[in-house]
């Protein structure tokens, strides 16, 4: 019985170690980004959201040149992208989305957050909400 308990403890430690390695791989591996990418069209935007891995979080900044806060938010997202390389950070001009009329200057800058192809959260007029 004494020998059996030692074997059980050894098996349990091996199992725990394997579980920890599996969890580490799931959380640490996969695509790495580390930069803020520019999307050129509405089609590319949809493709990015729909074809990305289901576990990847995608943050999309909809902006336009000359709108208060858009340049500052782009700079902030560039820093965040470098720090959180497992998150995909993108930006697209409102006029390039194909739905520019929905993104008038009074709702920009806008942040959309997607995961698994679904919209998780949206922030309109970010500069008004966060100064």
Residue, then its C-alpha position, 0 to 999 in steps of 0.5 A: x500500500x505504501x508503494x501504491x500511494x507513492x505511485x498514485x502521487x507520482x501519477x497525480x503530479x504527472x497529470x497536473x504537469x500535463x494539464x498545466x502545459x496544456x493550459x499554457x499552450x492554449x493561453x500562450x500560443x496562437x497568433x501574435x500580432x503586436x501592431x496596429x494594422x490598417x484595414x483598407x476596405x469594408x470587405x477586408x474588415x468583414x474578412x478579418x472579423x469572420x475568419x480570425x480564430x474564435x479565441x482571438x479578440x479583435x479591437x477595431x478603431x473606426x476613425x477619420x482624419x481631422x476628427x478630435x481624438x482619432x490620432x491620439x487613440x491610434x497612438x494609444x492603440x499602437x502602444x496597447x498592441x505592442x503590450x497585448x500581442x495576443x489581441x488583434x488591433x486594427x483601424x479603418x477609416x470610416x470612409x473606407x468601411x462602405x458604411x461611412x454614413x453610419x459613422x458620422x463625425x459625431x460618433x467618431x472615434x469608435x471602437x468595436x470589439x469582436x470575439x468569435x465573429x460576434x460583436x462583444x462591445x462597442x464604444x461610440x464617441x470614445x473621446x466624449x466617454x473617456x476625455 
